[in-house]
Amino acid sequence: MPTFRYTAVDATGQPVSDTLNASDESVALENLTSLGFTDVIMSAAADAEKPRQQETALELGDADFMAVAQNLADISAAGKPLSGGLRALSQEAHSRRLRRGLKQVADSIDQGVPLKEIFSQRIAGFPPHLSGLVLAGLQAGCLDQVLQQSLTYTMRANTLRRRVKFSLAYPLVLLSIVTMLMLFIMMYIVPMFSKIFDDFAVELPGMTLLVDNLSRVLLKFGLWGLVGGTVIVVTVWIIARLLLGRPRLRRLICSIPVFGGVLRNSALMEYCHLLAVLIESRMALPEALRYAGGGVHDADLADASQRLANEVAAGQPLAWTATAMPQFPAVFSQFVKWGERHHAYPESLHAAGDIFEGRARVQASLLRWLIEPFVIIGVGLCVGFIVLAMFMPLIKLLNDLA
């Protein structure tokens, strides 16, 4: 379907610029007119969708993003010259691309280029949603408040992700220690018992034979087996990323019970709040959807948001379109419907974000309480199996000798 780029004035009198898909220019103009847009200027943009999709990749880590956003907010709140502040910030940036991008913005400001024009373009080292937040703040006339709001929700999302990491840290450390202990038992203790059984020609039960054979395999291929297993795991991961792509791989990870729910709900929380902040700043809905999708740590959700933006730009209702996408749960669609009926998108999206945050916190706590007992029980069963396998023939041998 052809893509058209347009500039217009929305129902609130604000200028907007975006793209939409339609069968021809007359249908596109009719869709825009039905949305209350006036003074529409339209041109064909067949390749407009491709660059938009490429912008979804984040180029800054969370720490760098928050540092840049916080400095931009402080500069704006203090009323200092933006170009000088950006040059100072570029000297502290860790990323070479970010340093180049900050200097590029500062040079453009010094040359008199309008800020809206600067941040409407792709800036090296800048994640798209940071540019979107700057544009939204400039349009609303409160750049520092918009950035501070975004930082608040980003920090809350980071806190949730850290809780998940901490929930997994203790079981993983325990599992690593126990794995080394098991390797020591299998490679040094079990062979001693096996030698005793061989010397006395003891008939071994099936479970003892299993442990003994596994011990011999580890002794023969121990180091190479570990290296080979690591290579296989890494190879499978790379192949999965190449064949499935980041969105499908993320969808597969999010289908894991409890763990996947924490990741998806924390991403939805960040997405809803970011989208609400952009809409509060009077950014056009399709553009806000694109920028919000680029600001989440979920490639599947980001891809769905880009498709959602295209459908909304083509005149489809947001709630109806989101209902057909599995990435957006029913709660999201219900709150969006409420926002559409009451003309209160930001309030409904903030409420939905709070619900997703509550879900993520509950699931993160549940994840911690589920993993630790399972790891301990699993370790106990493995150790108990080895001990029982070694002592059953030993007891039989002692009885025979007695």
Steps between C-alpha positions, in 0.01 A plus 500: 500500500645845409633723776436876508680765703290795615505819703177642638333684788313281749172573680683687779674732254841334538717422194565128446720307258477125444448219248203274428416206276205520260396358163537842333541868582127576502433228760790628711362855484153373595642314803684811620195721452286257702750534786449877504823596322505816286751672266626159390810489278575149373767329293583140411758334725533142387804433713387688808419189697844341471700771680238510773549132568876539509468762774370251754850388605625660819855629480535616860509295815267592784772685693604708198139574405414621850818709518426673168131552580577632849759745367262622229230550763738690730622723216143577395383568858794732568443692177863453394610495133430151372799486264754567777343243729499237225868565423588456867293183513673362189835513681364268772322254269642146490377419149687643202177507296324687779782755524478557126121530516508754784758711318291478182195633686703779664647606163153505341367719784790743458423518127146612580318180399165475689499238777191328360675454167815366669325238710262400220802352321696187590781593741800270539508335841151621600223245557192608301276533805740754659465717190124447524497615862699811410259577215202445729650723769577776250148478358343518848741771616612299804802296391637455852169368636455254213852362542466478879174309463661259258798453732269414789334219307831379354644470851195306616536260207872458575415421863270221383769357272752509786254312722480226239881482480530483879231231510708291261841583650486286817364183331755533218790544745375204704462293184854588388651399835306175510596422139869531588444281807321240288783499247748445782296208634453345156864538392682422827274328755296270276814349331626394847178309563510355148851362563382330819204345317726378216753347742231300680301425181182641652187471288378858453135608483377712209519837675859435608595402145346825377703710743816299430467536121432873532811534717713322239366728225583810706851370569555435131341813351477731804655825376419445134143409590461828690642699209287308251184555704571874520560517124175314432297733725651814343450360148135414568442852638658666195307280258175571687561875473579474129208273411234639731611864517500713815119550520414128471781399735378752755145367459631149567682615815190685622299179469702345787268481804553769767844607369362604161208673669735721703688606186187572297313684778801718585534587129127578476525720810782704345320511164168626642658776706728614216207505256292698751778758546531548123123536452479742795750715311255517206701275269296333223390151601672306215828681564468445876445126442816479289715683752356305794574171324861605457536564872426155644736208566278261308558450126167318457302781665697762304421325172131476592495870590637593156226295331243653734620849403461420130143375553404805707654731239282325241191593701443186710393544867782436748301275736355285220842453336675420829241231579613302194867502609608237757775727634235728655291327771129560548568744786683733262215499247238559770680802642558639150127462425421690819748770399343527154148537641600762758770675291751416772774294337780609740302424816388160374852406385657605831240287680577203274873550563442490876310172464778342293756619755302338782480175305874505431582557868278211612647268236857603591434408865336174393797421276738533793294277728453237229856471369686461830300198629514330159878543482549370855267203442670421167846514658385277786358241261820490291729465802267245659493296178882486482538411869237227476653364178843469665391363837256233380774269360733601786248378758456176303879454492530551877223247561674245276832553677333462840 
